């Protein structure tokens, strides 16, 4: 009798899960989506493409700022930081790949990115390379944190 109950419970759970997954695909476009907006953002090809394009540009700007530090060229740092700053608002508006239930944390990290870039811009204008270095390190740390929490995979070239 106990074996039968376990068997029927397992069958019921399997049928329920299959139904849930099927209905999730039919209504929301993804098996585990609970919200149309979140499902759309994570799977929207154009939004993903935009995110990857911004990230590639950001990587280039960070690399340029590092070169500016190596060669003590505040003007190079300033130009790259100003270009990077333009993307902070755009990133905040995009939907990450995963952990969508923590979207507020993603938005906070995007805002924090902008704050660090603003600090880099101010430091570069004042030729304060030590502060540029400190803020750049903090900014890259925010980038890594965000990628770990919200990216499915690293950016591919």
Secondary structure, 3 states (H helix, E strand, C coil): CHHHHHHHHHHHHHHHHHHHHHHHHHHHCCCCCCCHHHHHHHHCHHHHHHHHHHHHHHHHHHHHHHHHHHCCCHHHHHHHHHHHHHHHHHHHHCCCCCCHHHHHHHHHHHHHHHHHHHHHHHHHHCCCHHHHHHHHHHHHHHHHHHHHHHCCCCCCC
